[in-house]
């Protein structure tokens, strides 16, 4: 009884701000522990396993330190070409998504009526509810040399790099539209009116007033489109034809060639690319808009 009273007394003497911080810290322990073990732990295992090797006869992983995999990844012309192609595709998809998202998001946020805005938001997000494979195979049919696009226009890009970029742009476009729409929505209409009252043209208003304000949303959307395109290996397998990107090369090394250490070493390339991209866009305020 005395001990309980002492404990109650000690709790009562805690400053409210300190008690609040302790409670918040206890709430954060489970998610932080999960992040450390499941995410950072798996990245640590990935890094370590890239310095292992495999038995040439059995294919079993040998826990012997070696830098052969990393050196091969950095010097092999095939991997270097695939890296440049993958980064180029990710940047192209990001640029196309931005070009398509900006006018659509502006119309949704500033021009459309509330009912039309709701319909457009539903239209943008509805593809996210569909299966990834269904959407990818739908584009495979559409881009086929004998498919609907060839029937309607007489031309089809077929399967290859162009088909990969088109398919990835469609798949990740909603991830660009929604942050840009939110950025446009936060731009006060009074700023646009003030710019017009001061004699600025529509183009000048967009360039000098709107563009700086929506840049964080645009950068936030680009984080999704760039990273998702960089790591994708299913779409390129379905519509890419003979196109080789890092994702399906890593998948082939892991599943077909049964070379886990080399696959881990290759996986460090997109990881480093994403970290560099994050550092590049960090100052735009993109992380606050995700």
PyMOL commands that set and color helices and strands:
alter all, ss='L'
color gray80, all
select helices_A, chain A and resi 2-12+16-49+68-75+77-111+114-129+132-142+148-153+161-186+189-197+202-231+234-239+246-256+260-284+286-289
alter helices_A, ss='H'
color red, helices_A
select strands_A, chain A and resi 53-54+61-62
alter strands_A, ss='S'
color yellow, strands_A
deselect
rebuild
show_as cartoon
